[in-house]
């Protein structure tokens, strides 16, 4: 889910274990030369999701830590594809904590308040839970989360 710390934690973890880090949102921004917010505003969510779908083939060729956008696993059976690519970890974060982390960020195209976060997470939860591992991040520092991730991936 957006705001769960995927990108920040992924970057730290990749440096710690010396594996490339990829962020699907950043890859799409680079391809389109626009921010995610601009893409959503100018081209719509459907266009953005089609770009995510096209990334799967590229991602399958990489040995990397991959941070997906929050909607990435939800559409086009992407979660099933991710599960076949390697270990998947769901950074489970309460909607209240997500909202506190990101409510003042202007680059979140789908953020529409706490109630929206709750409803979105409720709809997505069953797909997120398919991940190989779930790690609860509420109230934890990045270093605590990294330590738990290192234990989880062995």
PLY file of the C-alpha trace (Angstrom):
ply
format ascii 1.0
element vertex 154
property float x
property float y
property float z
element edge 153
property int vertex1
property int vertex2
end_header
0.00 0.00 0.00
1.16 3.53 -0.61
3.02 4.97 2.35
4.02 1.61 3.82
7.72 2.37 3.30
8.37 0.15 0.29
10.71 2.54 -1.50
12.63 3.76 1.53
13.05 0.28 3.00
13.85 -1.23 -0.41
16.67 1.28 -0.97
18.18 0.64 2.45
17.90 -3.13 2.10
19.42 -3.14 -1.39
22.49 -1.29 -0.12
22.77 -3.58 2.87
22.74 -6.79 0.81
24.23 -5.29 -2.38
21.38 -6.04 -4.79
19.93 -3.63 -7.33
16.83 -1.71 -6.25
13.99 -0.96 -8.65
10.88 1.11 -7.98
8.09 0.54 -10.49
6.64 4.02 -10.01
10.04 5.62 -10.67
10.58 3.45 -13.75
7.25 4.61 -15.18
8.03 8.24 -14.31
11.35 7.94 -16.17
9.68 6.33 -19.21
7.01 9.02 -19.39
9.18 11.92 -18.22
6.35 12.88 -15.84
5.52 12.32 -12.19
2.96 9.68 -11.26
0.61 12.47 -10.28
0.97 14.08 -13.71
0.45 10.73 -15.46
-2.73 10.07 -13.48
-3.97 13.60 -14.09
-3.14 13.79 -17.81
-3.53 10.18 -18.94
-5.66 8.51 -16.28
-5.28 5.48 -14.07
-5.98 2.99 -16.86
-2.97 4.29 -18.83
-0.79 4.08 -15.73
-1.88 0.49 -15.03
-1.07 -0.46 -18.63
2.45 0.87 -18.09
2.76 -1.28 -14.96
1.68 -4.35 -16.92
4.38 -3.73 -19.51
7.03 -3.64 -16.77
6.48 -7.28 -15.77
8.56 -8.71 -18.62
11.43 -6.37 -17.76
11.23 -7.12 -14.04
11.32 -10.86 -14.71
14.82 -10.44 -16.17
16.20 -8.71 -13.09
17.67 -9.94 -9.85
16.62 -7.03 -7.70
14.64 -5.75 -4.78
11.51 -4.36 -6.38
9.20 -1.85 -4.75
5.90 -1.86 -6.57
3.33 0.87 -6.48
0.44 0.03 -4.17
-1.88 -0.81 -7.06
0.69 -2.82 -9.03
-0.19 -6.23 -7.52
-3.93 -5.56 -7.79
-4.33 -5.29 -11.55
-3.74 -7.69 -14.48
-3.00 -10.65 -12.16
0.33 -8.98 -11.39
0.45 -10.47 -7.89
0.42 -13.99 -9.30
3.26 -13.00 -11.63
5.23 -11.44 -8.77
4.81 -14.57 -6.66
6.49 -16.61 -9.41
9.40 -14.16 -9.74
10.76 -14.51 -6.21
10.03 -13.78 -2.58
7.28 -11.25 -2.00
6.83 -9.34 1.23
3.75 -7.38 2.23
4.68 -4.42 4.42
1.40 -4.29 6.32
0.69 -0.86 7.74
-2.46 0.44 9.40
-4.32 3.08 7.37
-4.02 5.58 10.22
-0.24 5.21 10.21
-0.11 5.52 6.41
-2.22 8.66 6.57
0.04 10.18 9.23
3.09 9.43 7.08
1.84 10.79 3.76
-1.10 13.15 4.30
1.03 16.25 3.68
2.75 14.88 0.55
1.53 16.45 -2.68
2.87 13.71 -4.99
0.28 11.07 -4.06
-2.18 10.89 -6.97
-4.70 8.61 -5.27
-4.63 9.96 -1.71
-8.08 11.25 -0.84
-8.14 11.07 2.95
-8.17 8.50 5.71
-11.52 6.96 4.79
-10.30 6.45 1.23
-7.18 4.70 2.57
-9.28 2.41 4.76
-11.58 1.45 1.88
-8.71 0.96 -0.56
-6.78 -1.20 1.85
-9.88 -3.24 2.63
-10.36 -3.93 -1.11
-6.70 -4.80 -1.68
-5.96 -6.75 1.49
-6.86 -10.20 0.10
-4.39 -9.74 -2.75
-1.65 -8.26 -0.58
-2.02 -11.21 1.80
-0.97 -13.59 -0.99
2.62 -12.41 -0.47
5.03 -15.04 0.74
5.58 -13.10 3.96
3.74 -10.36 5.81
5.64 -7.91 7.96
3.73 -5.52 10.21
5.45 -2.12 10.15
3.29 -0.13 12.57
5.32 1.70 15.19
8.65 0.30 13.96
11.75 2.16 12.88
13.30 1.50 9.49
16.18 -0.33 11.17
13.74 -2.63 13.01
11.91 -3.37 9.77
15.17 -4.04 7.93
16.27 -6.49 10.64
12.94 -8.33 10.40
13.22 -8.42 6.60
16.73 -9.84 6.74
15.46 -12.58 9.06
12.47 -13.23 6.79
14.54 -13.62 3.63
17.19 -15.63 5.46
0 1
1 2
2 3
3 4
4 5
5 6
6 7
7 8
8 9
9 10
10 11
11 12
12 13
13 14
14 15
15 16
16 17
17 18
18 19
19 20
20 21
21 22
22 23
23 24
24 25
25 26
26 27
27 28
28 29
29 30
30 31
31 32
32 33
33 34
34 35
35 36
36 37
37 38
38 39
39 40
40 41
41 42
42 43
43 44
44 45
45 46
46 47
47 48
48 49
49 50
50 51
51 52
52 53
53 54
54 55
55 56
56 57
57 58
58 59
59 60
60 61
61 62
62 63
63 64
64 65
65 66
66 67
67 68
68 69
69 70
70 71
71 72
72 73
73 74
74 75
75 76
76 77
77 78
78 79
79 80
80 81
81 82
82 83
83 84
84 85
85 86
86 87
87 88
88 89
89 90
90 91
91 92
92 93
93 94
94 95
95 96
96 97
97 98
98 99
99 100
100 101
101 102
102 103
103 104
104 105
105 106
106 107
107 108
108 109
109 110
110 111
111 112
112 113
113 114
114 115
115 116
116 117
117 118
118 119
119 120
120 121
121 122
122 123
123 124
124 125
125 126
126 127
127 128
128 129
129 130
130 131
131 132
132 133
133 134
134 135
135 136
136 137
137 138
138 139
139 140
140 141
141 142
142 143
143 144
144 145
145 146
146 147
147 148
148 149
149 150
150 151
151 152
152 153
